[in-house]
Amino acid sequence: MMKRLCLAATAAVAMCLPLAPAEAAPQPTPQSVAHLELTQMMGRWYEVARVPNVIQNGCQAGASDWVAQSWGFAVVQSCHKGSPDGPVSVWKAKATVADPATNAKFRMSFFGGVVTQNYVVIEHRPDQGWLALATADGKYLWLMSQKPTLPAPVRAQAVARIRQLGFDVNRLEFPQPAHG
């Protein structure tokens, strides 16, 4: 039991450590989309791009599966270490709506509630199958797609929109996509 608590605490500290240089320009305070239909969050979302972070170091072919629950969403995040065919890493979270007026802000808890983090959906284009999600402090950001890859013009448009929202897109890394 103590070993599990130590591992959870170590993981909690690791999630808080940035990989970006300390002199990186401050990021904007993320503003949520005006309204998000919660049913549009359900299902599998594939990771297209992200700002580097400790927990996903070396992750390729990342995905998040959102399943509705009475209290919010059960979220299972996974990636393959090193390559899309590498060993799978999985972590689970509980997501609750933090702003019922927009449904676009979530409070997620990881490792049985040891770590919590607030997230904001800063852009959502259901017609193109993508969304951008940032931590509430603007340090980290993810571009997610409902398909393993986004067509190049759509990806370019998504990145341009993220830039327009004030984020430094030069910080983004583009992990290898899942097969299929």
C-alpha positions in Angstrom: 0.0 0.0 0.0 2.8 2.4 0.9 4.6 1.6 -2.3 1.5 2.5 -4.3 1.1 5.8 -2.5 4.8 6.6 -3.2 4.3 5.8 -6.8 1.2 7.9 -7.0 2.9 10.8 -5.3 5.9 10.5 -7.7 3.6 10.5 -10.6 1.7 13.6 -9.2 4.9 15.5 -8.9 6.1 14.4 -12.4 2.9 15.7 -13.9 3.5 19.1 -12.5 7.0 19.4 -13.9 7.2 21.2 -17.3 9.5 20.0 -20.0 9.4 23.4 -21.8 12.3 25.8 -21.0 11.8 28.1 -18.0 12.2 31.1 -20.3 9.3 30.1 -22.5 6.9 33.0 -23.2 3.9 33.1 -21.0 0.8 31.5 -22.5 -2.6 33.1 -22.6 -5.3 32.4 -20.1 -7.4 30.0 -22.1 -11.0 31.1 -22.9 -13.5 28.3 -23.4 -15.7 27.9 -26.4 -19.2 29.5 -25.8 -20.9 26.2 -25.5 -20.0 22.5 -25.9 -22.6 19.8 -26.4 -21.4 17.1 -23.9 -22.4 14.2 -26.2 -19.7 15.5 -28.6 -17.0 14.7 -26.0 -17.9 11.0 -25.9 -16.0 8.4 -27.8 -12.4 8.2 -28.8 -10.2 11.2 -29.4 -6.8 10.8 -31.1 -3.8 13.0 -30.1 -2.6 15.0 -33.1 -0.3 17.5 -31.3 0.6 18.5 -27.8 2.9 20.7 -25.8 5.5 18.4 -24.3 4.9 17.2 -20.7 6.6 14.7 -18.4 3.8 12.1 -18.3 3.7 11.8 -22.1 7.4 11.8 -22.8 8.1 9.4 -25.6 4.3 8.8 -26.2 3.2 8.0 -29.7 -0.3 7.1 -31.1 -2.1 8.7 -28.1 -5.8 8.5 -27.5 -8.4 9.4 -24.9 -11.7 7.4 -24.6 -14.5 9.4 -23.0 -17.4 7.5 -21.6 -20.4 9.2 -20.0 -21.2 8.5 -16.4 -23.8 9.9 -14.0 -21.2 12.1 -12.4 -19.4 13.2 -15.6 -17.0 11.1 -17.7 -14.6 8.2 -17.2 -11.6 8.9 -19.3 -9.0 6.3 -20.3 -5.9 7.8 -21.8 -3.4 5.6 -23.6 -0.3 5.9 -25.7 2.5 3.7 -27.0 6.0 4.3 -25.7 8.6 4.9 -28.4 6.5 4.1 -31.5 2.9 3.4 -32.5 3.7 -0.3 -32.0 5.6 0.1 -28.7 4.4 -0.9 -25.2 1.1 0.6 -24.2 0.8 3.0 -21.2 -2.6 3.6 -19.8 -3.9 6.0 -17.2 -7.4 6.7 -16.0 -9.1 9.9 -15.0 -12.5 11.1 -13.9 -13.7 14.3 -15.6 -16.5 16.5 -14.2 -18.0 19.6 -15.8 -16.5 22.6 -14.0 -18.7 25.2 -15.8 -22.3 24.1 -16.5 -22.9 27.4 -18.4 -20.5 26.3 -21.2 -19.8 22.6 -20.6 -16.4 23.4 -21.9 -14.4 23.4 -18.7 -13.5 20.1 -16.9 -11.9 19.2 -13.7 -10.0 15.9 -14.1 -8.7 13.8 -11.3 -6.0 11.2 -11.8 -4.5 8.4 -9.7 -7.6 8.0 -7.6 -7.9 11.7 -6.9 -4.2 12.3 -5.9 -3.8 14.7 -8.8 -6.4 17.1 -10.2 -6.1 19.5 -13.1 -8.5 21.9 -14.8 -8.9 21.8 -18.6 -10.6 24.1 -21.0 -11.9 23.3 -24.5 -10.6 26.4 -26.4 -11.8 25.4 -29.8 -14.1 22.8 -31.2 -14.8 22.1 -34.8 -17.3 19.2 -34.9 -17.7 19.6 -38.6 -14.0 18.9 -39.1 -13.7 16.4 -36.2 -11.2 18.2 -34.0 -10.9 20.1 -30.8 -8.2 21.9 -28.9 -7.9 21.5 -25.1 -5.6 23.4 -22.8 -4.8 23.3 -19.1 -6.6 26.2 -17.3 -3.2 28.0 -16.8 -2.4 27.8 -20.5 0.9 25.8 -20.0 -0.2 22.7 -21.8 -2.3 22.1 -24.9 -3.5 19.2 -27.0 -5.0 19.1 -30.5 -7.3 16.1 -30.6 -9.1 14.5 -33.6 -11.9 12.0 -33.9 -9.8 10.1 -36.5 -6.2 8.9 -36.1 -5.0 11.7 -38.4 -6.3 15.0 -39.7 -6.0 15.9 -43.4 -3.1 18.3 -43.8 -5.2 21.3 -44.7 -7.5 20.7 -41.7 -4.4 20.2 -39.4 -2.9 23.5 -40.7 -6.2 25.3 -40.1 -6.3 23.9 -36.6 -2.8 25.0 -35.8 -3.5 28.4 -37.3 -6.5 28.7 -35.0 -4.4 27.7 -32.0 -1.9 30.4 -32.9 -4.7 32.9 -33.4 -5.9 32.1 -29.8 -2.5 33.3 -28.6 -0.6 30.0 -28.1 3.0 29.5 -29.2 2.5 26.8 -31.8 6.3 26.4 -32.1 6.1 24.5 -28.7 3.8 21.8 -30.3 5.1 18.4 -31.0 3.4 16.0 -33.4 3.6 12.4 -32.2 3.2 9.6 -34.7 -0.4 8.7 -35.2 -2.1 5.4 -34.5 -2.4 2.9 -37.3 -5.7 2.9 -39.1 
